[in-house]
Amino acid sequence: MHSSLTEHARCVYGDEYQPTPECGREHREHYFVEELTFADAESILTMLRELCPNVCDGYLPVWIRNLAFRLVLLQRPNEPELMRAAAESLYLHGPDWDDIAADLDRRADALETAA
């Protein structure tokens, strides 16, 4: 058993900054996705920060990164900083996602203006 979502991600995808831990288990992506799906926002953010500290790095697949940001935003829907981080990631992997990223930026602006 992995001690954290980050450790599980490291085992499945590797880590650009740290060696992949040897845990002796067979890794199937769908088990990681199940854990990610039900993880709390802080665990997901920790994973993203550790495995992708810059927007254009890390070994996490783009679809995993996008899913992670989506799950965080569902748990924390009114945090402009998180919306902007998700938008930045989407812009990087666009242009298919540029309209969604632009909407996240607009929503973040609206939240900041209302505050």
Biopython code that builds the backbone (N, CA, C, O; Angstrom):
import numpy as np
from Bio.PDB.StructureBuilder import StructureBuilder

atoms = [
    (1, "MET", "N", (0.845, -1.180, 0.000)),
    (1, "MET", "CA", (0.000, 0.000, 0.000)),
    (1, "MET", "C", (0.890, 1.243, 0.000)),
    (1, "MET", "O", (1.913, 1.284, 0.684)),
    (2, "HIS", "N", (0.506, 2.215, -0.743)),
    (2, "HIS", "CA", (1.251, 3.463, -0.781)),
    (2, "HIS", "C", (0.802, 4.356, 0.367)),
    (2, "HIS", "O", (-0.361, 4.336, 0.771)),
    (3, "SER", "N", (1.735, 5.132, 0.879)),
    (3, "SER", "CA", (1.406, 5.964, 2.038)),
    (3, "SER", "C", (0.706, 7.261, 1.645)),
    (3, "SER", "O", (0.132, 7.934, 2.501)),
    (4, "SER", "N", (0.747, 7.621, 0.355)),
    (4, "SER", "CA", (0.104, 8.864, -0.077)),
    (4, "SER", "C", (-0.227, 8.787, -1.565)),
    (4, "SER", "O", (0.274, 7.927, -2.290)),
    (5, "LEU", "N", (-1.068, 9.693, -1.989)),
    (5, "LEU", "CA", (-1.392, 9.814, -3.404)),
    (5, "LEU", "C", (-0.133, 10.138, -4.206)),
    (5, "LEU", "O", (0.060, 9.614, -5.303)),
    (6, "THR", "N", (0.716, 10.994, -3.661)),
    (6, "THR", "CA", (1.955, 11.364, -4.335)),
    (6, "THR", "C", (2.854, 10.144, -4.535)),
    (6, "THR", "O", (3.411, 9.951, -5.615)),
    (7, "GLU", "N", (2.993, 9.338, -3.510)),
    (7, "GLU", "CA", (3.821, 8.135, -3.619)),
    (7, "GLU", "C", (3.254, 7.182, -4.668)),
    (7, "GLU", "O", (3.998, 6.585, -5.446)),
    (8, "HIS", "N", (1.939, 7.049, -4.679)),
    (8, "HIS", "CA", (1.297, 6.180, -5.663)),
    (8, "HIS", "C", (1.556, 6.708, -7.081)),
    (8, "HIS", "O", (1.872, 5.933, -7.984)),
    (9, "ALA", "N", (1.423, 8.004, -7.272)),
    (9, "ALA", "CA", (1.684, 8.615, -8.583)),
    (9, "ALA", "C", (3.140, 8.400, -8.998)),
    (9, "ALA", "O", (3.420, 8.092, -10.156)),
    (10, "ARG", "N", (4.052, 8.563, -8.058)),
    (10, "ARG", "CA", (5.479, 8.334, -8.346)),
    (10, "ARG", "C", (5.725, 6.912, -8.833)),
    (10, "ARG", "O", (6.479, 6.692, -9.780)),
    (11, "CYS", "N", (5.086, 5.954, -8.181)),
    (11, "CYS", "CA", (5.260, 4.558, -8.572)),
    (11, "CYS", "C", (4.696, 4.288, -9.963)),
    (11, "CYS", "O", (5.287, 3.534, -10.735)),
    (12, "VAL", "N", (3.567, 4.892, -10.284)),
    (12, "VAL", "CA", (2.917, 4.636, -11.568)),
    (12, "VAL", "C", (3.595, 5.384, -12.712)),
    (12, "VAL", "O", (3.834, 4.812, -13.776)),
    (13, "TYR", "N", (3.906, 6.663, -12.492)),
    (13, "TYR", "CA", (4.377, 7.514, -13.597)),
    (13, "TYR", "C", (5.853, 7.904, -13.507)),
    (13, "TYR", "O", (6.428, 8.371, -14.491)),
    (14, "GLY", "N", (6.456, 7.722, -12.361)),
    (14, "GLY", "CA", (7.823, 8.186, -12.171)),
    (14, "GLY", "C", (7.834, 9.634, -11.704)),
    (14, "GLY", "O", (6.788, 10.270, -11.578)),
    (15, "ASP", "N", (9.018, 10.137, -11.454)),
    (15, "ASP", "CA", (9.172, 11.497, -10.942)),
    (15, "ASP", "C", (10.421, 12.098, -11.577)),
    (15, "ASP", "O", (11.507, 11.523, -11.505)),
    (16, "GLU", "N", (10.254, 13.230, -12.182)),
    (16, "GLU", "CA", (11.362, 13.913, -12.837)),
    (16, "GLU", "C", (12.425, 14.368, -11.842)),
    (16, "GLU", "O", (13.574, 14.579, -12.229)),
    (17, "TYR", "N", (12.066, 14.522, -10.571)),
    (17, "TYR", "CA", (12.946, 15.122, -9.577)),
    (17, "TYR", "C", (13.452, 14.157, -8.518)),
    (17, "TYR", "O", (14.439, 14.443, -7.841)),
    (18, "GLN", "N", (12.796, 13.030, -8.368)),
    (18, "GLN", "CA", (13.204, 12.056, -7.365)),
    (18, "GLN", "C", (13.154, 10.661, -7.984)),
    (18, "GLN", "O", (12.423, 10.428, -8.947)),
    (19, "PRO", "N", (13.930, 9.743, -7.431)),
    (19, "PRO", "CA", (13.869, 8.380, -7.963)),
    (19, "PRO", "C", (12.497, 7.750, -7.688)),
    (19, "PRO", "O", (11.838, 8.056, -6.694)),
    (20, "THR", "N", (12.101, 6.883, -8.581)),
    (20, "THR", "CA", (10.851, 6.155, -8.387)),
    (20, "THR", "C", (11.060, 5.138, -7.275)),
    (20, "THR", "O", (11.994, 4.339, -7.336)),
    (21, "PRO", "N", (10.206, 5.160, -6.265)),
    (21, "PRO", "CA", (10.382, 4.210, -5.166)),
    (21, "PRO", "C", (10.135, 2.784, -5.639)),
    (21, "PRO", "O", (9.317, 2.536, -6.525)),
    (22, "GLU", "N", (10.851, 1.869, -5.037)),
    (22, "GLU", "CA", (10.630, 0.454, -5.332)),
    (22, "GLU", "C", (9.706, -0.091, -4.261)),
    (22, "GLU", "O", (10.077, -0.191, -3.091)),
    (23, "CYS", "N", (8.515, -0.435, -4.669)),
    (23, "CYS", "CA", (7.572, -0.926, -3.664)),
    (23, "CYS", "C", (7.190, -2.383, -3.902)),
    (23, "CYS", "O", (6.478, -2.971, -3.089)),
    (24, "GLY", "N", (7.651, -2.972, -5.001)),
    (24, "GLY", "CA", (7.411, -4.392, -5.222)),
    (24, "GLY", "C", (6.004, -4.752, -5.644)),
    (24, "GLY", "O", (5.642, -5.928, -5.640)),
    (25, "ARG", "N", (5.202, -3.761, -6.008)),
    (25, "ARG", "CA", (3.826, -4.040, -6.421)),
    (25, "ARG", "C", (3.681, -3.818, -7.914)),
    (25, "ARG", "O", (4.408, -3.027, -8.514)),
    (26, "GLU", "N", (2.734, -4.526, -8.502)),
    (26, "GLU", "CA", (2.377, -4.261, -9.886)),
    (26, "GLU", "C", (1.481, -3.017, -9.890)),
    (26, "GLU", "O", (0.565, -2.895, -9.078)),
    (27, "HIS", "N", (1.757, -2.117, -10.798)),
    (27, "HIS", "CA", (0.984, -0.873, -10.825)),
    (27, "HIS", "C", (0.062, -0.835, -12.026)),
    (27, "HIS", "O", (0.482, -0.987, -13.173)),
    (28, "ARG", "N", (-1.167, -0.635, -11.734)),
    (28, "ARG", "CA", (-2.175, -0.489, -12.772)),
    (28, "ARG", "C", (-2.749, 0.913, -12.650)),
    (28, "ARG", "O", (-3.159, 1.353, -11.577)),
    (29, "GLU", "N", (-2.763, 1.590, -13.774)),
    (29, "GLU", "CA", (-3.185, 2.993, -13.778)),
    (29, "GLU", "C", (-4.583, 3.181, -13.206)),
    (29, "GLU", "O", (-4.836, 4.173, -12.522)),
    (30, "HIS", "N", (-5.486, 2.259, -13.468)),
    (30, "HIS", "CA", (-6.854, 2.460, -13.001)),
    (30, "HIS", "C", (-6.953, 2.469, -11.467)),
    (30, "HIS", "O", (-7.855, 3.105, -10.923)),
    (31, "TYR", "N", (-6.060, 1.790, -10.770)),
    (31, "TYR", "CA", (-6.081, 1.857, -9.308)),
    (31, "TYR", "C", (-5.660, 3.249, -8.830)),
    (31, "TYR", "O", (-6.217, 3.785, -7.872)),
    (32, "PHE", "N", (-4.672, 3.820, -9.513)),
    (32, "PHE", "CA", (-4.270, 5.181, -9.171)),
    (32, "PHE", "C", (-5.417, 6.158, -9.453)),
    (32, "PHE", "O", (-5.694, 7.036, -8.635)),
    (33, "VAL", "N", (-6.075, 6.015, -10.585)),
    (33, "VAL", "CA", (-7.178, 6.917, -10.942)),
    (33, "VAL", "C", (-8.314, 6.799, -9.928)),
    (33, "VAL", "O", (-8.946, 7.799, -9.588)),
    (34, "GLU", "N", (-8.573, 5.601, -9.448)),
    (34, "GLU", "CA", (-9.589, 5.433, -8.406)),
    (34, "GLU", "C", (-9.190, 6.197, -7.143)),
    (34, "GLU", "O", (-10.017, 6.882, -6.540)),
    (35, "GLU", "N", (-7.933, 6.080, -6.749)),
    (35, "GLU", "CA", (-7.483, 6.799, -5.554)),
    (35, "GLU", "C", (-7.562, 8.308, -5.772)),
    (35, "GLU", "O", (-8.007, 9.043, -4.891)),
    (36, "LEU", "N", (-7.135, 8.764, -6.937)),
    (36, "LEU", "CA", (-7.211, 10.192, -7.269)),
    (36, "LEU", "C", (-8.645, 10.695, -7.226)),
    (36, "LEU", "O", (-8.908, 11.783, -6.712)),
    (37, "THR", "N", (-9.558, 9.925, -7.753)),
    (37, "THR", "CA", (-10.967, 10.319, -7.827)),
    (37, "THR", "C", (-11.550, 10.641, -6.458)),
    (37, "THR", "O", (-12.373, 11.548, -6.335)),
    (38, "PHE", "N", (-11.139, 9.919, -5.443)),
    (38, "PHE", "CA", (-11.717, 10.112, -4.115)),
    (38, "PHE", "C", (-10.767, 10.802, -3.136)),
    (38, "PHE", "O", (-11.034, 10.848, -1.936)),
    (39, "ALA", "N", (-9.668, 11.335, -3.647)),
    (39, "ALA", "CA", (-8.703, 12.029, -2.784)),
    (39, "ALA", "C", (-9.217, 13.408, -2.408)),
    (39, "ALA", "O", (-9.985, 14.024, -3.146)),
    (40, "ASP", "N", (-8.784, 13.879, -1.256)),
    (40, "ASP", "CA", (-9.136, 15.234, -0.850)),
    (40, "ASP", "C", (-8.274, 16.232, -1.620)),
    (40, "ASP", "O", (-7.223, 15.886, -2.161)),
    (41, "ALA", "N", (-8.740, 17.466, -1.655)),
    (41, "ALA", "CA", (-8.076, 18.508, -2.446)),
    (41, "ALA", "C", (-6.618, 18.701, -2.035)),
    (41, "ALA", "O", (-5.757, 18.879, -2.896)),
    (42, "GLU", "N", (-6.334, 18.671, -0.755)),
    (42, "GLU", "CA", (-4.952, 18.909, -0.308)),
    (42, "GLU", "C", (-4.012, 17.800, -0.772)),
    (42, "GLU", "O", (-2.872, 18.077, -1.145)),
    (43, "SER", "N", (-4.469, 16.560, -0.755)),
    (43, "SER", "CA", (-3.638, 15.448, -1.244)),
    (43, "SER", "C", (-3.347, 15.600, -2.731)),
    (43, "SER", "O", (-2.234, 15.332, -3.183)),
    (44, "ILE", "N", (-4.344, 16.027, -3.484)),
    (44, "ILE", "CA", (-4.162, 16.220, -4.922)),
    (44, "ILE", "C", (-3.198, 17.371, -5.178)),
    (44, "ILE", "O", (-2.304, 17.258, -6.016)),
    (45, "LEU", "N", (-3.375, 18.472, -4.463)),
    (45, "LEU", "CA", (-2.485, 19.623, -4.647)),
    (45, "LEU", "C", (-1.051, 19.282, -4.252)),
    (45, "LEU", "O", (-0.107, 19.724, -4.907)),
    (46, "THR", "N", (-0.884, 18.513, -3.204)),
    (46, "THR", "CA", (0.453, 18.081, -2.801)),
    (46, "THR", "C", (1.099, 17.275, -3.916)),
    (46, "THR", "O", (2.270, 17.479, -4.234)),
    (47, "MET", "N", (0.351, 16.371, -4.506)),
    (47, "MET", "CA", (0.870, 15.568, -5.611)),
    (47, "MET", "C", (1.288, 16.464, -6.775)),
    (47, "MET", "O", (2.378, 16.303, -7.324)),
    (48, "LEU", "N", (0.424, 17.406, -7.150)),
    (48, "LEU", "CA", (0.746, 18.297, -8.269)),
    (48, "LEU", "C", (1.974, 19.150, -7.963)),
    (48, "LEU", "O", (2.834, 19.335, -8.824)),
    (49, "ARG", "N", (2.056, 19.664, -6.754)),
    (49, "ARG", "CA", (3.201, 20.504, -6.375)),
    (49, "ARG", "C", (4.518, 19.727, -6.375)),
    (49, "ARG", "O", (5.553, 20.247, -6.793)),
    (50, "GLU", "N", (4.471, 18.491, -5.909)),
    (50, "GLU", "CA", (5.702, 17.698, -5.825)),
    (50, "GLU", "C", (6.128, 17.124, -7.172)),
    (50, "GLU", "O", (7.317, 17.094, -7.490)),
    (51, "LEU", "N", (5.160, 16.669, -7.963)),
    (51, "LEU", "CA", (5.511, 16.020, -9.220)),
    (51, "LEU", "C", (5.570, 16.984, -10.402)),
    (51, "LEU", "O", (6.201, 16.682, -11.414)),
    (52, "CYS", "N", (4.930, 18.121, -10.286)),
    (52, "CYS", "CA", (4.899, 19.125, -11.365)),
    (52, "CYS", "C", (5.070, 20.520, -10.762)),
    (52, "CYS", "O", (4.158, 21.340, -10.857)),
    (53, "PRO", "N", (6.207, 20.803, -10.150)),
    (53, "PRO", "CA", (6.355, 22.094, -9.477)),
    (53, "PRO", "C", (6.315, 23.293, -10.421)),
    (53, "PRO", "O", (6.022, 24.412, -10.000)),
    (54, "ASN", "N", (6.607, 23.057, -11.687)),
    (54, "ASN", "CA", (6.484, 24.096, -12.711)),
    (54, "ASN", "C", (5.406, 23.635, -13.684)),
    (54, "ASN", "O", (5.188, 22.434, -13.846)),
    (55, "VAL", "N", (4.753, 24.549, -14.310)),
    (55, "VAL", "CA", (3.597, 24.188, -15.136)),
    (55, "VAL", "C", (3.952, 23.257, -16.298)),
    (55, "VAL", "O", (3.093, 22.510, -16.766)),
    (56, "CYS", "N", (5.186, 23.290, -16.766)),
    (56, "CYS", "CA", (5.521, 22.509, -17.967)),
    (56, "CYS", "C", (6.482, 21.364, -17.677)),
    (56, "CYS", "O", (7.298, 21.022, -18.533)),
    (57, "ASP", "N", (6.408, 20.775, -16.518)),
    (57, "ASP", "CA", (7.323, 19.691, -16.197)),
    (57, "ASP", "C", (6.576, 18.517, -15.607)),
    (57, "ASP", "O", (5.349, 18.520, -15.510)),
    (58, "GLY", "N", (7.329, 17.528, -15.222)),
    (58, "GLY", "CA", (6.750, 16.362, -14.577)),
    (58, "GLY", "C", (6.366, 15.285, -15.579)),
    (58, "GLY", "O", (6.238, 15.536, -16.778)),
    (59, "TYR", "N", (6.188, 14.087, -15.057)),
    (59, "TYR", "CA", (5.854, 12.936, -15.886)),
    (59, "TYR", "C", (4.374, 12.570, -15.848)),
    (59, "TYR", "O", (3.957, 11.621, -16.512)),
    (60, "LEU", "N", (3.572, 13.309, -15.077)),
    (60, "LEU", "CA", (2.149, 13.001, -15.066)),
    (60, "LEU", "C", (1.577, 13.222, -16.457)),
    (60, "LEU", "O", (1.856, 14.246, -17.080)),
    (61, "PRO", "N", (0.781, 12.283, -16.957)),
    (61, "PRO", "CA", (0.142, 12.510, -18.247)),
    (61, "PRO", "C", (-0.770, 13.739, -18.184)),
    (61, "PRO", "O", (-1.307, 14.078, -17.130)),
    (62, "VAL", "N", (-0.926, 14.382, -19.310)),
    (62, "VAL", "CA", (-1.749, 15.597, -19.376)),
    (62, "VAL", "C", (-3.156, 15.309, -18.865)),
    (62, "VAL", "O", (-3.719, 16.112, -18.121)),
    (63, "TRP", "N", (-3.723, 14.188, -19.250)),
    (63, "TRP", "CA", (-5.100, 13.908, -18.843)),
    (63, "TRP", "C", (-5.202, 13.707, -17.332)),
    (63, "TRP", "O", (-6.228, 14.047, -16.742)),
    (64, "ILE", "N", (-4.172, 13.167, -16.696)),
    (64, "ILE", "CA", (-4.170, 13.014, -15.238)),
    (64, "ILE", "C", (-4.073, 14.388, -14.587)),
    (64, "ILE", "O", (-4.771, 14.666, -13.612)),
    (65, "ARG", "N", (-3.218, 15.237, -15.116)),
    (65, "ARG", "CA", (-3.076, 16.595, -14.575)),
    (65, "ARG", "C", (-4.395, 17.361, -14.695)),
    (65, "ARG", "O", (-4.820, 18.022, -13.748)),
    (66, "ASN", "N", (-5.040, 17.269, -15.861)),
    (66, "ASN", "CA", (-6.326, 17.958, -16.060)),
    (66, "ASN", "C", (-7.394, 17.407, -15.117)),
    (66, "ASN", "O", (-8.159, 18.168, -14.525)),
    (67, "LEU", "N", (-7.441, 16.094, -14.981)),
    (67, "LEU", "CA", (-8.406, 15.481, -14.066)),
    (67, "LEU", "C", (-8.141, 15.925, -12.631)),
    (67, "LEU", "O", (-9.077, 16.226, -11.891)),
    (68, "ALA", "N", (-6.881, 15.967, -12.241)),
    (68, "ALA", "CA", (-6.530, 16.386, -10.881)),
    (68, "ALA", "C", (-7.012, 17.806, -10.609)),
    (68, "ALA", "O", (-7.612, 18.069, -9.567)),
    (69, "PHE", "N", (-6.753, 18.721, -11.540)),
    (69, "PHE", "CA", (-7.221, 20.093, -11.342)),
    (69, "PHE", "C", (-8.747, 20.153, -11.294)),
    (69, "PHE", "O", (-9.312, 20.897, -10.492)),
    (70, "ARG", "N", (-9.410, 19.385, -12.136)),
    (70, "ARG", "CA", (-10.883, 19.376, -12.137)),
    (70, "ARG", "C", (-11.412, 18.905, -10.787)),
    (70, "ARG", "O", (-12.345, 19.494, -10.242)),
    (71, "LEU", "N", (-10.822, 17.856, -10.257)),
    (71, "LEU", "CA", (-11.273, 17.330, -8.967)),
    (71, "LEU", "C", (-11.027, 18.325, -7.835)),
    (71, "LEU", "O", (-11.849, 18.451, -6.927)),
    (72, "VAL", "N", (-9.907, 19.027, -7.889)),
    (72, "VAL", "CA", (-9.627, 20.052, -6.878)),
    (72, "VAL", "C", (-10.648, 21.183, -6.976)),
    (72, "VAL", "O", (-11.161, 21.650, -5.959)),
    (73, "LEU", "N", (-10.941, 21.624, -8.201)),
    (73, "LEU", "CA", (-11.894, 22.723, -8.372)),
    (73, "LEU", "C", (-13.315, 22.335, -7.974)),
    (73, "LEU", "O", (-14.094, 23.194, -7.562)),
    (74, "LEU", "N", (-13.658, 21.072, -8.090)),
    (74, "LEU", "CA", (-14.969, 20.631, -7.606)),
    (74, "LEU", "C", (-15.042, 20.722, -6.082)),
    (74, "LEU", "O", (-16.101, 21.001, -5.520)),
    (75, "GLN", "N", (-13.910, 20.484, -5.420)),
    (75, "GLN", "CA", (-13.878, 20.547, -3.959)),
    (75, "GLN", "C", (-13.682, 21.964, -3.445)),
    (75, "GLN", "O", (-14.126, 22.300, -2.348)),
    (76, "ARG", "N", (-13.019, 22.791, -4.237)),
    (76, "ARG", "CA", (-12.741, 24.180, -3.853)),
    (76, "ARG", "C", (-13.132, 25.098, -5.008)),
    (76, "ARG", "O", (-12.269, 25.638, -5.700)),
    (77, "PRO", "N", (-14.421, 25.268, -5.209)),
    (77, "PRO", "CA", (-14.895, 25.964, -6.413)),
    (77, "PRO", "C", (-14.693, 27.478, -6.437)),
    (77, "PRO", "O", (-14.840, 28.093, -7.494)),
    (78, "ASN", "N", (-14.369, 28.078, -5.335)),
    (78, "ASN", "CA", (-14.296, 29.540, -5.281)),
    (78, "ASN", "C", (-12.909, 30.067, -4.943)),
    (78, "ASN", "O", (-12.778, 31.072, -4.245)),
    (79, "GLU", "N", (-11.882, 29.397, -5.432)),
    (79, "GLU", "CA", (-10.515, 29.829, -5.157)),
    (79, "GLU", "C", (-9.841, 30.269, -6.457)),
    (79, "GLU", "O", (-9.405, 29.437, -7.253)),
    (80, "PRO", "N", (-9.762, 31.585, -6.661)),
    (80, "PRO", "CA", (-9.191, 32.108, -7.905)),
    (80, "PRO", "C", (-7.783, 31.594, -8.203)),
    (80, "PRO", "O", (-7.457, 31.333, -9.362)),
    (81, "GLU", "N", (-6.958, 31.447, -7.192)),
    (81, "GLU", "CA", (-5.587, 30.975, -7.410)),
    (81, "GLU", "C", (-5.575, 29.580, -8.039)),
    (81, "GLU", "O", (-4.778, 29.306, -8.937)),
    (82, "LEU", "N", (-6.459, 28.705, -7.565)),
    (82, "LEU", "CA", (-6.545, 27.362, -8.132)),
    (82, "LEU", "C", (-7.107, 27.394, -9.550)),
    (82, "LEU", "O", (-6.666, 26.637, -10.415)),
    (83, "MET", "N", (-8.073, 28.265, -9.784)),
    (83, "MET", "CA", (-8.625, 28.402, -11.133)),
    (83, "MET", "C", (-7.548, 28.843, -12.113)),
    (83, "MET", "O", (-7.468, 28.335, -13.232)),
    (84, "ARG", "N", (-6.728, 29.783, -11.688)),
    (84, "ARG", "CA", (-5.660, 30.274, -12.564)),
    (84, "ARG", "C", (-4.603, 29.194, -12.814)),
    (84, "ARG", "O", (-4.079, 29.087, -13.923)),
    (85, "ALA", "N", (-4.292, 28.406, -11.804)),
    (85, "ALA", "CA", (-3.322, 27.310, -11.984)),
    (85, "ALA", "C", (-3.866, 26.276, -12.968)),
    (85, "ALA", "O", (-3.138, 25.794, -13.836)),
    (86, "ALA", "N", (-5.141, 25.940, -12.830)),
    (86, "ALA", "CA", (-5.759, 24.992, -13.757)),
    (86, "ALA", "C", (-5.775, 25.574, -15.170)),
    (86, "ALA", "O", (-5.484, 24.870, -16.137)),
    (87, "ALA", "N", (-6.111, 26.847, -15.287)),
    (87, "ALA", "CA", (-6.133, 27.499, -16.603)),
    (87, "ALA", "C", (-4.750, 27.495, -17.237)),
    (87, "ALA", "O", (-4.616, 27.231, -18.432)),
    (88, "GLU", "N", (-3.729, 27.782, -16.452)),
    (88, "GLU", "CA", (-2.366, 27.804, -16.971)),
    (88, "GLU", "C", (-1.979, 26.432, -17.535)),
    (88, "GLU", "O", (-1.363, 26.344, -18.597)),
    (89, "SER", "N", (-2.340, 25.379, -16.828)),
    (89, "SER", "CA", (-2.055, 24.025, -17.297)),
    (89, "SER", "C", (-2.827, 23.731, -18.587)),
    (89, "SER", "O", (-2.283, 23.137, -19.518)),
    (90, "LEU", "N", (-4.075, 24.142, -18.636)),
    (90, "LEU", "CA", (-4.873, 23.906, -19.839)),
    (90, "LEU", "C", (-4.325, 24.670, -21.039)),
    (90, "LEU", "O", (-4.265, 24.126, -22.142)),
    (91, "TYR", "N", (-3.926, 25.924, -20.835)),
    (91, "TYR", "CA", (-3.345, 26.696, -21.933)),
    (91, "TYR", "C", (-2.089, 26.015, -22.479)),
    (91, "TYR", "O", (-1.856, 25.998, -23.687)),
    (92, "LEU", "N", (-1.303, 25.468, -21.593)),
    (92, "LEU", "CA", (-0.072, 24.805, -22.004)),
    (92, "LEU", "C", (-0.351, 23.626, -22.934)),
    (92, "LEU", "O", (0.436, 23.345, -23.839)),
    (93, "HIS", "N", (-1.456, 22.948, -22.714)),
    (93, "HIS", "CA", (-1.763, 21.743, -23.470)),
    (93, "HIS", "C", (-2.884, 21.960, -24.478)),
    (93, "HIS", "O", (-3.484, 20.998, -24.957)),
    (94, "GLY", "N", (-3.168, 23.216, -24.801)),
    (94, "GLY", "CA", (-4.218, 23.574, -25.761)),
    (94, "GLY", "C", (-3.745, 23.377, -27.172)),
    (94, "GLY", "O", (-2.714, 22.742, -27.393)),
    (95, "PRO", "N", (-4.461, 23.896, -28.124)),
    (95, "PRO", "CA", (-5.524, 24.895, -28.013)),
    (95, "PRO", "C", (-6.908, 24.308, -27.756)),
    (95, "PRO", "O", (-7.874, 25.054, -27.595)),
    (96, "ASP", "N", (-7.016, 22.991, -27.715)),
    (96, "ASP", "CA", (-8.332, 22.372, -27.511)),
    (96, "ASP", "C", (-9.005, 22.827, -26.228)),
    (96, "ASP", "O", (-10.232, 22.832, -26.134)),
    (97, "TRP", "N", (-8.210, 23.207, -25.244)),
    (97, "TRP", "CA", (-8.747, 23.544, -23.928)),
    (97, "TRP", "C", (-8.748, 25.048, -23.660)),
    (97, "TRP", "O", (-9.109, 25.475, -22.564)),
    (98, "ASP", "N", (-8.353, 25.852, -24.638)),
    (98, "ASP", "CA", (-8.214, 27.294, -24.411)),
    (98, "ASP", "C", (-9.517, 27.966, -23.987)),
    (98, "ASP", "O", (-9.497, 28.887, -23.169)),
    (99, "ASP", "N", (-10.649, 27.520, -24.530)),
    (99, "ASP", "CA", (-11.921, 28.141, -24.140)),
    (99, "ASP", "C", (-12.255, 27.852, -22.679)),
    (99, "ASP", "O", (-12.785, 28.718, -21.983)),
    (100, "ILE", "N", (-11.952, 26.660, -22.216)),
    (100, "ILE", "CA", (-12.190, 26.308, -20.805)),
    (100, "ILE", "C", (-11.231, 27.092, -19.917)),
    (100, "ILE", "O", (-11.623, 27.583, -18.858)),
    (101, "ALA", "N", (-9.980, 27.211, -20.346)),
    (101, "ALA", "CA", (-8.996, 27.982, -19.583)),
    (101, "ALA", "C", (-9.409, 29.447, -19.490)),
    (101, "ALA", "O", (-9.304, 30.054, -18.424)),
    (102, "ALA", "N", (-9.872, 30.012, -20.585)),
    (102, "ALA", "CA", (-10.311, 31.417, -20.587)),
    (102, "ALA", "C", (-11.497, 31.604, -19.641)),
    (102, "ALA", "O", (-11.580, 32.609, -18.935)),
    (103, "ASP", "N", (-12.409, 30.636, -19.629)),
    (103, "ASP", "CA", (-13.555, 30.716, -18.710)),
    (103, "ASP", "C", (-13.081, 30.661, -17.256)),
    (103, "ASP", "O", (-13.604, 31.389, -16.413)),
    (104, "LEU", "N", (-12.113, 29.821, -16.956)),
    (104, "LEU", "CA", (-11.567, 29.760, -15.591)),
    (104, "LEU", "C", (-10.939, 31.097, -15.203)),
    (104, "LEU", "O", (-11.118, 31.567, -14.080)),
    (105, "ASP", "N", (-10.199, 31.709, -16.136)),
    (105, "ASP", "CA", (-9.610, 33.029, -15.859)),
    (105, "ASP", "C", (-10.695, 34.077, -15.611)),
    (105, "ASP", "O", (-10.567, 34.897, -14.703)),
    (106, "ARG", "N", (-11.757, 34.055, -16.409)),
    (106, "ARG", "CA", (-12.867, 35.012, -16.211)),
    (106, "ARG", "C", (-13.538, 34.806, -14.857)),
    (106, "ARG", "O", (-13.838, 35.768, -14.149)),
    (107, "ARG", "N", (-13.769, 33.554, -14.508)),
    (107, "ARG", "CA", (-14.386, 33.256, -13.203)),
    (107, "ARG", "C", (-13.494, 33.699, -12.061)),
    (107, "ARG", "O", (-13.982, 34.232, -11.064)),
    (108, "ALA", "N", (-12.191, 33.485, -12.192)),
    (108, "ALA", "CA", (-11.243, 33.930, -11.153)),
    (108, "ALA", "C", (-11.280, 35.450, -11.031)),
    (108, "ALA", "O", (-11.297, 35.980, -9.920)),
    (109, "ASP", "N", (-11.292, 36.154, -12.157)),
    (109, "ASP", "CA", (-11.379, 37.618, -12.139)),
    (109, "ASP", "C", (-12.654, 38.078, -11.442)),
    (109, "ASP", "O", (-12.623, 38.997, -10.624)),
    (110, "ALA", "N", (-13.772, 37.438, -11.768)),
    (110, "ALA", "CA", (-15.058, 37.808, -11.172)),
    (110, "ALA", "C", (-15.044, 37.590, -9.657)),
    (110, "ALA", "O", (-15.550, 38.425, -8.906)),
    (111, "LEU", "N", (-14.476, 36.492, -9.213)),
    (111, "LEU", "CA", (-14.400, 36.224, -7.772)),
    (111, "LEU", "C", (-13.533, 37.264, -7.065)),
    (111, "LEU", "O", (-13.874, 37.724, -5.976)),
    (112, "GLU", "N", (-12.419, 37.631, -7.684)),
    (112, "GLU", "CA", (-11.532, 38.628, -7.071)),
    (112, "GLU", "C", (-12.178, 40.003, -7.050)),
    (112, "GLU", "O", (-12.011, 40.756, -6.091)),
    (113, "THR", "N", (-12.912, 40.333, -8.097)),
    (113, "THR", "CA", (-13.592, 41.624, -8.163)),
    (113, "THR", "C", (-14.692, 41.717, -7.111)),
    (113, "THR", "O", (-14.901, 42.772, -6.512)),
    (114, "ALA", "N", (-15.387, 40.615, -6.892)),
    (114, "ALA", "CA", (-16.479, 40.600, -5.911)),
    (114, "ALA", "C", (-15.977, 40.654, -4.486)),
    (114, "ALA", "O", (-16.720, 41.039, -3.583)),
    (115, "ALA", "N", (-14.732, 40.275, -4.268)),
    (115, "ALA", "CA", (-14.198, 40.210, -2.905)),
    (115, "ALA", "C", (-13.844, 41.561, -2.334)),
    (115, "ALA", "O", (-13.385, 41.649, -1.196)),
]
sb = StructureBuilder()
sb.init_structure("model")
sb.init_model(0)
sb.init_chain("A")
sb.init_seg("    ")
for serial, (resi, resn, name, xyz) in enumerate(atoms, 1):
    if name == "N":
        sb.init_residue(resn, " ", resi, " ")
    sb.init_atom(name, np.array(xyz, "f"), 0.0, 1.0, " ", f" {name:<3s}", serial, name[0])
structure = sb.get_structure()
